[in-house]
């Protein structure tokens, strides 16, 4: 059902509930599920090798974060997509992620910048070799490597919730990238990442923040024509 999600068996009785929740949350963030896809507790429990209870609780927690919608029969539905919802989420992402990037810039050590460079290179290489899902995961790792050193406790948490709600659009993006790669088109998705790294080296917080805004806006533009109003 969701083989590319990388969902795995959760065996420890102490951590089973959190394990199911974390794996599902990341799968939703990475766009593993189709927009509007319905998933049942039974199918997910079989995938994880658990009873229904931890799956039910994980879905309840995800519904509280607007990551899924729960039906009366207990099944969960991935939120539908729309141009209006896309633009709303991107407007908020731009505000928060641009700010987090500005705040992170003066906190960047040489090791932090080197880590960002390594992640950007890995992201680019995964895209070049057609490993779309791994590329999107690496993209998330690059972004949060920045946000986590912003000095703000709240910003990374708020941004993670936005990425959860953005998951259906990540599925659209993965489908688009697959089509482009199939046609021999390699989009320069890492361009803004490398420019941000140069801004970090120059300790130019304003430029780094603007580049993050451009990075998000570029993705938004790619997705707009794929969404209904």
C-alpha positions in Angstrom: 0.0 0.0 0.0 2.6 2.5 1.0 5.8 0.6 0.2 7.8 3.8 -0.6 7.0 5.2 2.8 9.6 3.0 4.4 7.2 2.0 7.1 8.6 -0.8 9.3 7.5 -3.1 12.1 7.2 -1.5 15.5 8.0 -4.1 18.1 8.8 -2.5 21.5 5.8 -2.3 23.7 7.2 0.8 25.4 7.6 2.8 22.2 5.1 1.3 19.9 2.6 4.2 20.0 5.2 6.9 19.5 6.9 4.8 16.8 3.7 4.5 14.8 3.0 8.2 15.2 6.5 9.3 14.2 6.6 7.0 11.1 3.2 8.1 9.9 3.9 11.8 10.5 7.1 11.6 8.4 5.3 9.6 5.7 2.6 12.3 5.5 5.2 15.1 5.4 7.2 13.4 2.6 4.1 13.0 0.5 3.9 9.2 0.6 0.2 9.2 0.5 -2.0 10.6 -2.3 -4.2 13.6 -1.7 -7.6 12.5 -0.5 -6.3 8.9 0.0 -8.2 6.9 2.6 -6.2 4.7 4.9 -7.8 2.2 7.3 -6.7 1.3 10.8 -6.6 -2.4 9.8 -4.3 -1.8 6.8 -1.9 0.4 8.8 -1.9 -2.0 11.7 -0.9 -4.8 9.3 1.8 -2.6 7.8 3.3 -1.9 11.2 2.7 -5.3 12.7 0.8 -3.9 15.6 -2.7 -4.0 17.1 -5.3 -1.4 16.2 -4.8 0.7 19.3 -1.5 2.4 18.6 -2.6 3.2 15.0 -5.9 4.6 16.2 -4.1 6.8 18.7 -1.5 8.0 16.2 -4.3 9.0 13.7 -6.0 10.8 16.5 -2.9 12.8 17.2 -2.3 13.5 13.6 -5.9 14.7 13.1 -5.3 17.2 16.0 -2.5 18.6 13.9 -4.7 18.6 10.7 -2.4 16.0 9.1 -5.4 13.7 8.4 -9.2 13.8 8.7 -10.9 11.1 10.6 -14.2 9.6 9.3 -17.0 8.2 11.5 -15.9 4.7 10.8 -12.4 5.4 12.1 -10.6 5.5 8.8 -8.4 8.4 8.0 -8.3 10.5 4.9 -5.4 12.6 3.6 -6.6 16.2 3.1 -7.6 17.2 -0.4 -5.6 19.8 -2.3 -6.7 23.1 -3.7 -5.0 26.2 -5.0 -6.4 28.3 -2.2 -5.0 25.9 0.5 -1.7 25.7 -1.3 -1.3 29.5 -1.4 -2.4 29.9 2.2 0.1 27.3 3.5 2.9 28.9 1.4 2.1 32.4 2.6 2.6 31.2 6.2 5.6 29.0 5.3 7.3 32.0 3.7 6.7 34.2 6.8 8.0 31.6 9.3 10.7 29.9 7.4 12.1 33.2 6.1 12.3 34.4 9.7 13.8 31.2 11.0 16.5 31.4 8.3 17.3 35.0 9.2 17.6 34.1 12.9 19.8 31.1 12.1 22.3 32.9 10.0 24.3 34.6 12.8 24.3 31.3 14.7 25.9 29.4 11.9 29.3 27.9 12.8 31.7 26.7 10.1 30.6 23.1 10.9 26.9 24.1 10.5 27.6 25.6 7.1 29.6 22.5 6.1 26.7 20.3 7.1 24.3 22.4 5.0 26.6 22.1 2.1 26.8 18.4 2.4 23.0 18.1 2.6 22.6 20.3 -0.5 25.1 18.2 -2.4 23.3 15.0 -1.4 19.9 16.5 -2.3 21.2 17.4 -5.7 22.8 14.0 -6.3 19.6 12.1 -5.3 17.6 14.2 -7.8 20.2 13.6 -10.5 19.9 9.9 -10.0 16.1 9.8 -9.9 15.7 8.9 -6.2 12.7 11.2 -5.8 11.5 10.3 -2.3 15.0 10.2 -0.9 15.6 13.6 -2.5 12.5 15.1 -0.8 13.5 13.7 2.5 17.0 15.2 2.1 15.4 18.5 1.2 13.5 18.5 4.5 16.7 17.6 6.3 18.4 20.6 4.8 15.6 23.0 5.7 15.4 21.8 9.3 19.2 21.8 9.8 18.8 25.6 9.4 15.6 26.1 11.4 16.9 24.1 14.4 19.7 26.6 15.0 17.4 29.7 14.7 17.6 30.0 18.5 13.8 29.7 18.7 12.1 26.8 20.4 8.7 27.5 18.9 9.6 28.2 15.2 10.8 24.7 14.3 7.7 23.2 15.9 5.3 25.5 14.1 7.2 24.9 10.8 7.0 21.1 11.2 3.3 21.3 11.6 3.1 23.3 8.4 5.1 20.7 6.6 2.8 18.0 7.8 -0.2 19.9 6.3 1.9 20.5 3.2 2.3 16.7 2.7 -0.3 16.3 -0.1 1.5 18.9 -2.1 4.8 17.1 -1.6 3.1 14.1 -3.3 2.2 16.4 -6.3 5.8 17.6 -6.3 7.2 14.0 -6.3 4.9 13.1 -9.2 6.1 16.2 -11.1 9.8 15.5 -10.5 9.3 11.9 -11.7 7.7 13.1 -14.9 10.5 15.5 -15.5 13.2 13.0 -14.9 11.4 10.5 -17.2 11.5 13.2 -19.9 15.2 13.8 -19.3 14.6 17.1 -17.6 16.7 17.8 -14.5 15.4 20.9 -12.7 18.0 22.8 -10.6 16.2 22.3 -7.3 19.3 23.0 -5.3 20.1 26.4 -6.7 18.7 28.4 -3.8 20.3 26.0 -1.3 23.8 26.8 -2.6 23.1 30.5 -2.7 21.8 30.3 0.9 25.1 28.7 1.9 27.0 31.6 0.4 24.8 34.0 2.4 25.5 32.0 5.5 29.3 32.3 4.8 28.9 36.1 4.4 26.7 36.3 7.5 24.1 38.0 5.4 20.9 37.2 7.3 18.6 39.3 5.1 19.8 37.7 1.9 19.6 34.2 3.4 16.0 34.8 4.5 15.1 36.2 1.0 16.6 33.1 -0.6 14.5 30.8 1.6 11.5 32.8 0.5 12.4 32.4 -3.2 13.0 28.6 -2.6 9.5 28.2 -1.2 7.9 30.5 -3.8 9.5 28.5 -6.6 7.9 25.3 -5.3 4.6 27.0 -4.9 4.7 28.2 -8.6 5.5 24.7 -9.8 2.4 23.3 -7.9 -0.1 26.1 -8.6 -1.1 24.8 -12.1 -1.5 21.3 -10.7 -4.2 22.4 -8.1 -7.8 23.1 -8.6 -9.3 26.3 -7.3 
